[in-house]
């Protein structure tokens, strides 16, 4: 719960920097898109915990999906999918 607002702030700062550097807040770059998908998964997790009171197994399943999304965004998007934020070759 502490990291989510910090992460949200980081995504917003990245969009502001993107506007300054490239003239657009959002470019549908694979890294941007998958970072947003990961953010949405953890937003769903927090919403389910607060609104529906999901705990234990159901919350752990959402967290596992979020962790897998983080790993995919960090490794697969950087190494295999070409974009502005990746090391893959186009």
TORDREN-912875 format. One record per atom (N, C-alpha, C): residue in three letters; chain; atom name; z, x, y; residue number from 1. Coordinates in pm, 1 decimal. Atoms other than C-alpha are relative to their C-alpha. Last residue first. Layout:
+-----+----+----+----------+----------+----------+-----+
!  aa ! ch ! at !       up !     east !    north !   i !
+-----+----+----+----------+----------+----------+-----+
! ALA !  A ! CA !        Z !        X !        Y ! NUM !
...
+-----+----+----+----------+----------+----------+-----+
END
This chain:
+-----+----+----+----------+----------+----------+-----+
!  aa ! ch ! at !       up !     east !    north !   i !
+-----+----+----+----------+----------+----------+-----+
! UNK !  A !  N !     85.6 !    118.6 !     -9.6 !  90 !
! UNK !  A ! CA !  -3409.7 !   1431.0 !   -346.7 !  90 !
! UNK !  A !  C !   -131.4 !     20.9 !    -70.8 !  90 !
! UNK !  A !  N !    130.1 !    -33.7 !    -58.3 !  89 !
! UNK !  A ! CA !  -3168.9 !   1696.9 !   -462.9 !  89 !
! UNK !  A !  C !    -88.9 !   -123.4 !     -3.4 !  89 !
! UNK !  A !  N !    114.9 !     18.5 !     90.5 !  88 !
! UNK !  A ! CA !  -2815.6 !   1587.6 !   -518.7 !  88 !
! UNK !  A !  C !   -128.6 !     35.5 !     73.2 !  88 !
! UNK !  A !  N !     53.2 !   -132.5 !     29.8 !  87 !
! UNK !  A ! CA !  -2543.5 !   1734.7 !   -294.5 !  87 !
! UNK !  A !  C !   -118.8 !     -7.8 !    -95.3 !  87 !
! UNK !  A !  N !     -7.7 !    -49.6 !    137.1 !  86 !
! UNK !  A ! CA !  -2456.4 !   1402.6 !   -138.3 !  86 !
! UNK !  A !  C !    -59.7 !    139.0 !    -12.7 !  86 !
! UNK !  A !  N !   -133.4 !    -52.3 !     28.9 !  85 !
! UNK !  A ! CA !  -2365.5 !   1251.3 !    197.7 !  85 !
! UNK !  A !  C !     10.3 !     64.1 !   -137.6 !  85 !
! UNK !  A !  N !    -47.7 !    -86.6 !   -107.3 !  84 !
! UNK !  A ! CA !  -2712.9 !   1192.7 !    341.0 !  84 !
! UNK !  A !  C !    129.9 !     70.6 !    -34.4 !  84 !
! UNK !  A !  N !    -29.6 !     69.9 !   -125.1 !  83 !
! UNK !  A ! CA !  -2846.0 !   1059.7 !     13.4 !  83 !
! UNK !  A !  C !     49.4 !     98.7 !    104.5 !  83 !
! UNK !  A !  N !     35.3 !    -67.3 !   -125.3 !  82 !
! UNK !  A ! CA !  -2958.6 !   1157.8 !   -334.8 !  82 !
! UNK !  A !  C !     29.2 !    -88.6 !    120.4 !  82 !
! UNK !  A !  N !     73.3 !     93.8 !    -84.2 !  81 !
! UNK !  A ! CA !  -2772.3 !   1012.9 !   -632.7 !  81 !
! UNK !  A !  C !    -24.6 !     66.5 !    135.4 !  81 !
! UNK !  A !  N !    120.3 !     53.8 !     63.1 !  80 !
! UNK !  A ! CA !  -2674.6 !   1259.5 !   -905.0 !  80 !
! UNK !  A !  C !    -82.7 !    -92.0 !     88.4 !  80 !
! UNK !  A !  N !     78.9 !    -93.4 !     79.2 !  79 !
! UNK !  A ! CA !  -2409.9 !   1499.9 !   -772.3 !  79 !
! UNK !  A !  C !   -133.7 !    -55.0 !    -49.5 !  79 !
! UNK !  A !  N !     20.0 !   -132.8 !    -59.9 !  78 !
! UNK !  A ! CA !  -2234.5 !   1328.4 !   -485.0 !  78 !
! UNK !  A !  C !   -100.8 !     84.1 !    -76.1 !  78 !
! UNK !  A !  N !     77.9 !     16.0 !   -122.7 !  77 !
! UNK !  A ! CA !  -2282.5 !    971.8 !   -608.0 !  77 !
! UNK !  A !  C !    -27.0 !    135.1 !     64.7 !  77 !
! UNK !  A !  N !    137.1 !     45.6 !     29.2 !  76 !
! UNK !  A ! CA !  -2175.6 !   1059.1 !   -960.5 !  76 !
! UNK !  A !  C !    -84.3 !    -10.6 !    126.2 !  76 !
! UNK !  A !  N !     82.4 !    -88.2 !     82.0 !  75 !
! UNK !  A ! CA !  -1872.2 !   1270.0 !   -868.2 !  75 !
! UNK !  A !  C !   -144.2 !    -46.0 !    -13.1 !  75 !
! UNK !  A !  N !    -22.6 !   -141.8 !    -23.3 !  74 !
! UNK !  A ! CA !  -1669.4 !   1122.6 !   -582.2 !  74 !
! UNK !  A !  C !    -98.5 !     88.1 !    -76.0 !  74 !
! UNK !  A !  N !     38.9 !    -33.3 !   -136.8 !  73 !
! UNK !  A ! CA !  -1808.1 !    770.6 !   -580.3 !  73 !
! UNK !  A !  C !     10.9 !    149.9 !     24.7 !  73 !
! UNK !  A !  N !    144.8 !     15.5 !     -9.6 !  72 !
! UNK !  A ! CA !  -1791.1 !    742.1 !   -958.2 !  72 !
! UNK !  A !  C !    -48.3 !     40.6 !    138.5 !  72 !
! UNK !  A !  N !     61.3 !   -111.1 !     72.3 !  71 !
! UNK !  A ! CA !  -1438.1 !    884.4 !   -961.7 !  71 !
! UNK !  A !  C !   -152.4 !     -6.5 !      7.7 !  71 !
! UNK !  A !  N !    -26.2 !   -122.4 !    -76.4 !  70 !
! UNK !  A ! CA !  -1326.2 !    641.1 !   -691.3 !  70 !
! UNK !  A !  C !    -67.2 !    119.8 !    -67.4 !  70 !
! UNK !  A !  N !     89.9 !      3.4 !   -115.9 !  69 !
! UNK !  A ! CA !  -1495.5 !    350.6 !   -870.0 !  69 !
! UNK !  A !  C !     18.7 !    124.2 !     87.0 !  69 !
! UNK !  A !  N !    133.7 !    -33.2 !     49.6 !  68 !
! UNK !  A ! CA !  -1319.1 !    444.8 !  -1195.1 !  68 !
! UNK !  A !  C !   -100.9 !      1.4 !    114.8 !  68 !
! UNK !  A !  N !     -1.8 !   -143.4 !     28.9 !  67 !
! UNK !  A ! CA !   -988.4 !    445.4 !  -1006.0 !  67 !
! UNK !  A !  C !   -135.9 !     46.4 !    -51.8 !  67 !
! UNK !  A !  N !     -1.2 !    -73.3 !   -126.4 !  66 !
! UNK !  A ! CA !  -1064.1 !    104.8 !   -860.7 !  66 !
! UNK !  A !  C !     -2.6 !    149.9 !    -21.1 !  66 !
! UNK !  A !  N !    134.1 !     12.6 !    -56.1 !  65 !
! UNK !  A ! CA !  -1157.4 !    -36.6 !  -1201.6 !  65 !
! UNK !  A !  C !    -10.7 !     76.9 !    132.0 !  65 !
! UNK !  A !  N !     86.1 !    -85.2 !     82.2 !  64 !
! UNK !  A ! CA !   -831.7 !    102.1 !  -1341.1 !  64 !
! UNK !  A !  C !   -145.0 !     -6.8 !     47.9 !  64 !
! UNK !  A !  N !    -22.6 !   -138.3 !    -41.7 !  63 !
! UNK !  A ! CA !   -640.9 !    -53.2 !  -1051.0 !  63 !
! UNK !  A !  C !    -87.4 !     96.5 !    -79.6 !  63 !
! UNK !  A !  N !     69.3 !    -16.6 !   -128.0 !  62 !
! UNK !  A ! CA !   -796.8 !   -390.9 !  -1126.5 !  62 !
! UNK !  A !  C !     14.9 !    143.5 !     49.7 !  62 !
! UNK !  A !  N !    143.3 !      5.4 !     28.5 !  61 !
! UNK !  A ! CA !   -687.9 !   -359.5 !  -1489.7 !  61 !
! UNK !  A !  C !    -79.9 !     19.2 !    128.2 !  61 !
! UNK !  A !  N !     40.3 !   -130.1 !     54.2 !  60 !
! UNK !  A ! CA !   -339.3 !   -245.8 !  -1387.6 !  60 !
! UNK !  A !  C !   -149.6 !      3.8 !    -31.0 !  60 !
! UNK !  A !  N !      7.2 !    -93.6 !   -112.6 !  59 !
! UNK !  A ! CA !   -295.8 !   -553.3 !  -1169.0 !  59 !
! UNK !  A !  C !    -45.9 !    137.7 !    -47.1 !  59 !
! UNK !  A !  N !    113.3 !     40.9 !    -83.5 !  58 !
! UNK !  A ! CA !   -380.2 !   -778.8 !  -1463.1 !  58 !
! UNK !  A !  C !    -16.8 !     94.1 !    119.3 !  58 !
! UNK !  A !  N !    128.7 !    -23.0 !     63.9 !  57 !
! UNK !  A ! CA !   -151.9 !   -585.4 !  -1700.6 !  57 !
! UNK !  A !  C !   -118.0 !    -36.4 !     89.9 !  57 !
! UNK !  A !  N !     15.9 !    -60.2 !    131.1 !  56 !
! UNK !  A ! CA !    160.5 !   -548.2 !  -1482.9 !  56 !
! UNK !  A !  C !   -144.5 !      8.9 !    -45.5 !  56 !
! UNK !  A !  N !    -73.6 !   -122.2 !     29.3 !  55 !
! UNK !  A ! CA !    167.9 !   -769.8 !  -1178.2 !  55 !
! UNK !  A !  C !    -39.6 !     48.9 !   -138.4 !  55 !
! UNK !  A !  N !     42.0 !    -70.8 !    120.9 !  54 !
! UNK !  A ! CA !    -35.4 !  -1043.8 !  -1020.5 !  54 !
! UNK !  A !  C !     77.1 !    130.5 !    -12.1 !  54 !
! UNK !  A !  N !   -114.0 !    -61.1 !     67.3 !  53 !
! UNK !  A ! CA !    167.8 !  -1232.0 !   -761.5 !  53 !
! UNK !  A !  C !    -37.0 !     72.0 !   -128.2 !  53 !
! UNK !  A !  N !    -20.5 !     61.6 !    131.1 !  52 !
! UNK !  A ! CA !   -121.2 !  -1457.6 !   -668.1 !  52 !
! UNK !  A !  C !    117.1 !     58.5 !    -77.1 !  52 !
! UNK !  A !  N !     26.8 !    143.2 !      1.3 !  51 !
! UNK !  A ! CA !   -133.3 !  -1389.8 !   -295.0 !  51 !
! UNK !  A !  C !     36.2 !    -65.4 !   -132.7 !  51 !
! UNK !  A !  N !    -75.5 !     72.7 !   -102.0 !  50 !
! UNK !  A ! CA !     32.4 !  -1049.6 !   -261.6 !  50 !
! UNK !  A !  C !    -16.0 !   -151.0 !    -14.5 !  50 !
! UNK !  A !  N !   -144.1 !    -26.8 !     10.3 !  49 !
! UNK !  A ! CA !    -75.5 !   -879.2 !   -583.3 !  49 !
! UNK !  A !  C !     80.1 !    -85.7 !     96.2 !  49 !
! UNK !  A !  N !    -50.2 !     61.6 !    122.9 !  48 !
! UNK !  A ! CA !   -417.0 !  -1043.7 !   -594.1 !  48 !
! UNK !  A !  C !    149.9 !     21.6 !    -15.3 !  48 !
! UNK !  A !  N !      1.3 !    145.0 !    -19.5 !  47 !
! UNK !  A ! CA !   -484.8 !   -954.1 !   -230.3 !  47 !
! UNK !  A !  C !     56.1 !    -72.3 !   -122.5 !  47 !
! UNK !  A !  N !   -112.3 !     34.1 !    -88.3 !  46 !
! UNK !  A ! CA !   -377.9 !   -594.1 !   -288.0 !  46 !
! UNK !  A !  C !      8.1 !   -149.8 !     23.4 !  46 !
! UNK !  A !  N !   -126.8 !    -31.1 !     67.2 !  45 !
! UNK !  A ! CA !   -608.7 !   -562.1 !   -588.1 !  45 !
! UNK !  A !  C !    119.5 !    -39.9 !     86.8 !  45 !
! UNK !  A !  N !    -21.1 !    107.7 !     98.6 !  44 !
! UNK !  A ! CA !   -895.9 !   -737.6 !   -412.6 !  44 !
! UNK !  A !  C !    132.1 !     20.9 !    -72.0 !  44 !
! UNK !  A !  N !    -37.2 !    116.6 !    -80.7 !  43 !
! UNK !  A ! CA !   -859.0 !   -494.1 !   -120.8 !  43 !
! UNK !  A !  C !     24.6 !   -120.3 !    -90.8 !  43 !
! UNK !  A !  N !   -141.8 !    -12.8 !    -30.6 !  42 !
! UNK !  A ! CA !   -856.5 !   -212.4 !   -378.3 !  42 !
! UNK !  A !  C !     48.9 !   -110.5 !     93.7 !  42 !
! UNK !  A !  N !    -77.1 !     13.4 !    124.2 !  41 !
! UNK !  A ! CA !  -1187.6 !   -331.8 !   -519.5 !  41 !
! UNK !  A !  C !    149.3 !     10.8 !     28.5 !  41 !
! UNK !  A !  N !     -7.9 !    142.8 !     33.4 !  40 !
! UNK !  A ! CA !  -1328.6 !   -383.2 !   -168.8 !  40 !
! UNK !  A !  C !     81.4 !    -21.2 !   -127.1 !  40 !
! UNK !  A !  N !    -94.3 !     61.1 !    -94.9 !  39 !
! UNK !  A ! CA !  -1247.6 !    -23.0 !    -69.7 !  39 !
! UNK !  A !  C !     19.0 !   -147.4 !    -32.3 !  39 !
! UNK !  A !  N !   -133.4 !    -42.9 !     42.1 !  38 !
! UNK !  A ! CA !  -1423.7 !    100.2 !   -384.9 !  38 !
! UNK !  A !  C !    106.7 !    -60.1 !     90.1 !  38 !
! UNK !  A !  N !    -28.6 !     73.7 !    123.2 !  37 !
! UNK !  A ! CA !  -1731.5 !   -104.5 !   -294.5 !  37 !
! UNK !  A !  C !    138.9 !     34.8 !    -51.6 !  37 !
! UNK !  A !  N !    -33.2 !    137.3 !    -38.0 !  36 !
! UNK !  A ! CA !  -1716.8 !     37.1 !     60.3 !  36 !
! UNK !  A !  C !     32.6 !    -84.4 !   -123.0 !  36 !
! UNK !  A !  N !   -132.8 !     -7.3 !    -61.1 !  35 !
! UNK !  A ! CA !  -1703.2 !    393.3 !    -73.1 !  35 !
! UNK !  A !  C !     46.1 !   -139.1 !     42.6 !  35 !
! UNK !  A !  N !    -98.4 !     -5.6 !    107.8 !  34 !
! UNK !  A ! CA !  -1993.7 !    299.7 !   -299.2 !  34 !
! UNK !  A !  C !    141.7 !     19.7 !     51.7 !  34 !
! UNK !  A !  N !     -1.7 !    124.7 !     75.7 !  33 !
! UNK !  A ! CA !  -2203.9 !    185.2 !     -5.7 !  33 !
! UNK !  A !  C !    106.6 !      2.2 !   -108.6 !  33 !
! UNK !  A !  N !    -60.4 !    104.0 !    -82.5 !  32 !
! UNK !  A ! CA !  -2119.5 !    475.2 !    223.9 !  32 !
! UNK !  A !  C !     16.7 !   -128.7 !    -80.0 !  32 !
! UNK !  A !  N !   -141.7 !    -35.1 !    -15.1 !  31 !
! UNK !  A ! CA !  -2191.6 !    729.0 !    -49.6 !  31 !
! UNK !  A !  C !     72.8 !   -105.1 !     82.7 !  31 !
! UNK !  A !  N !    -75.9 !     25.2 !    122.8 !  30 !
! UNK !  A ! CA !  -2518.0 !    554.6 !   -145.0 !  30 !
! UNK !  A !  C !    149.7 !     30.7 !     12.4 !  30 !
! UNK !  A !  N !      4.6 !   -122.1 !     78.7 !  29 !
! UNK !  A ! CA !  -2638.4 !    546.9 !    220.0 !  29 !
! UNK !  A !  C !     82.0 !    -24.1 !   -126.8 !  29 !
! UNK !  A !  N !     19.9 !     29.7 !    142.0 !  28 !
! UNK !  A ! CA !  -2657.9 !    189.1 !    337.7 !  28 !
! UNK !  A !  C !    -30.3 !    125.2 !    -81.4 !  28 !
! UNK !  A !  N !    136.8 !    -29.8 !     36.8 !  27 !
! UNK !  A ! CA !  -2691.3 !    311.2 !    698.9 !  27 !
! UNK !  A !  C !    -35.2 !    -31.3 !   -144.6 !  27 !
! UNK !  A !  N !     12.9 !     15.2 !    144.5 !  26 !
! UNK !  A ! CA !  -2384.8 !    176.3 !    873.8 !  26 !
! UNK !  A !  C !   -144.6 !     21.0 !    -38.8 !  26 !
! UNK !  A !  N !   -131.7 !      4.6 !     63.7 !  25 !
! UNK !  A ! CA !  -2258.9 !    256.2 !   1221.5 !  25 !
! UNK !  A !  C !    -11.5 !      1.8 !   -151.9 !  25 !
! UNK !  A !  N !    -22.7 !    123.8 !     76.4 !  24 !
! UNK !  A ! CA !  -2592.7 !    367.5 !   1358.4 !  24 !
! UNK !  A !  C !    136.4 !      7.5 !    -67.2 !  24 !
! UNK !  A !  N !     40.0 !    117.2 !    -76.4 !  23 !
! UNK !  A ! CA !  -2706.5 !    623.8 !   1617.5 !  23 !
! UNK !  A !  C !     14.1 !   -131.2 !    -74.8 !  23 !
! UNK !  A !  N !    130.3 !     48.2 !     44.8 !  22 !
! UNK !  A ! CA !  -2699.3 !    916.4 !   1376.8 !  22 !
! UNK !  A !  C !    -48.8 !   -122.9 !     75.4 !  22 !
! UNK !  A !  N !     87.8 !   -103.4 !     55.4 !  21 !
! UNK !  A ! CA !  -2416.1 !   1136.0 !   1506.3 !  21 !
! UNK !  A !  C !   -141.4 !    -50.2 !    -27.8 !  21 !
! UNK !  A !  N !     15.8 !   -113.1 !    -91.9 !  20 !
! UNK !  A ! CA !  -2226.4 !    904.1 !   1741.7 !  20 !
! UNK !  A !  C !   -104.2 !    100.4 !    -50.9 !  20 !
! UNK !  A !  N !     66.9 !     51.2 !   -120.6 !  19 !
! UNK !  A ! CA !  -2279.9 !    589.8 !   1537.5 !  19 !
! UNK !  A !  C !    -27.4 !    113.1 !     97.5 !  19 !
! UNK !  A !  N !    139.3 !     24.3 !     34.6 !  18 !
! UNK !  A ! CA !  -2193.5 !    782.2 !   1220.7 !  18 !
! UNK !  A !  C !    -80.0 !    -54.2 !    117.3 !  18 !
! UNK !  A !  N !     66.1 !   -129.8 !     -0.2 !  17 !
! UNK !  A ! CA !  -1872.6 !    909.3 !   1385.4 !  17 !
! UNK !  A !  C !   -148.7 !    -15.1 !    -33.4 !  17 !
! UNK !  A !  N !     10.3 !    -40.2 !   -140.7 !  16 !
! UNK !  A ! CA !  -1772.5 !    551.4 !   1461.8 !  16 !
! UNK !  A !  C !    -69.3 !    135.2 !     11.2 !  16 !
! UNK !  A !  N !    104.5 !     83.0 !    -61.3 !  15 !
! UNK !  A ! CA !  -1850.5 !    451.0 !   1105.2 !  15 !
! UNK !  A !  C !    -19.6 !     36.6 !    146.5 !  15 !
! UNK !  A !  N !    128.6 !    -46.9 !     49.6 !  14 !
! UNK !  A ! CA !  -1649.4 !    743.2 !    970.4 !  14 !
! UNK !  A !  C !   -115.6 !    -79.3 !     58.8 !  14 !
! UNK !  A !  N !     30.9 !   -123.8 !    -73.3 !  13 !
! UNK !  A ! CA !  -1356.9 !    647.8 !   1193.5 !  13 !
! UNK !  A !  C !   -133.8 !     58.3 !    -44.5 !  13 !
! UNK !  A !  N !     35.4 !     38.8 !   -136.9 !  12 !
! UNK !  A ! CA !  -1368.7 !    295.0 !   1050.2 !  12 !
! UNK !  A !  C !    -36.0 !    123.1 !     83.2 !  12 !
! UNK !  A !  N !    132.1 !     61.5 !      8.1 !  11 !
! UNK !  A ! CA !  -1374.5 !    430.1 !    694.1 !  11 !
! UNK !  A !  C !    -48.0 !    -40.3 !    139.4 !  11 !
! UNK !  A !  N !     98.9 !   -104.2 !     24.9 !  10 !
! UNK !  A ! CA !  -1083.3 !    661.8 !    773.3 !  10 !
! UNK !  A !  C !   -141.6 !    -54.5 !     -7.6 !  10 !
! UNK !  A !  N !     16.6 !    -74.1 !   -124.8 !   9 !
! UNK !  A ! CA !   -879.7 !    380.1 !    928.2 !   9 !
! UNK !  A !  C !   -105.6 !    108.9 !    -16.0 !   9 !
! UNK !  A !  N !     74.3 !     89.2 !    -88.4 !   8 !
! UNK !  A ! CA !   -935.4 !    172.9 !    615.6 !   8 !
! UNK !  A !  C !    -27.6 !     68.1 !    133.6 !   8 !
! UNK !  A !  N !    136.9 !     -2.3 !     48.0 !   7 !
! UNK !  A ! CA !   -822.0 !    465.8 !    402.4 !   7 !
! UNK !  A !  C !    -89.9 !    -87.2 !     87.5 !   7 !
! UNK !  A !  N !     50.6 !   -132.4 !    -38.4 !   6 !
! UNK !  A ! CA !   -505.9 !    498.1 !    610.9 !   6 !
! UNK !  A !  C !   -145.9 !     13.2 !    -40.8 !   6 !
! UNK !  A !  N !     28.7 !     -0.3 !   -144.2 !   5 !
! UNK !  A ! CA !   -449.7 !    122.6 !    580.1 !   5 !
! UNK !  A !  C !    -53.7 !    134.2 !     50.3 !   5 !
! UNK !  A !  N !    109.5 !     89.8 !    -33.3 !   4 !
! UNK !  A ! CA !   -496.9 !    148.1 !    201.0 !   4 !
! UNK !  A !  C !    -26.4 !     -8.7 !    150.2 !   4 !
! UNK !  A !  N !    128.7 !    -66.6 !     -9.0 !   3 !
! UNK !  A ! CA !   -281.0 !    457.5 !    151.4 !   3 !
! UNK !  A !  C !   -113.8 !    -90.4 !     44.9 !   3 !
! UNK !  A !  N !     -0.1 !    -88.8 !   -116.0 !   2 !
! UNK !  A ! CA !     51.1 !    294.1 !    231.4 !   2 !
! UNK !  A !  C !   -138.6 !     61.4 !     19.5 !   2 !
! UNK !  A !  N !      0.0 !     81.7 !   -119.8 !   1 !
! UNK !  A ! CA !      0.0 !      0.0 !      0.0 !   1 !
! UNK !  A !  C !      0.0 !     85.9 !    126.0 !   1 !
+-----+----+----+----------+----------+----------+-----+
END
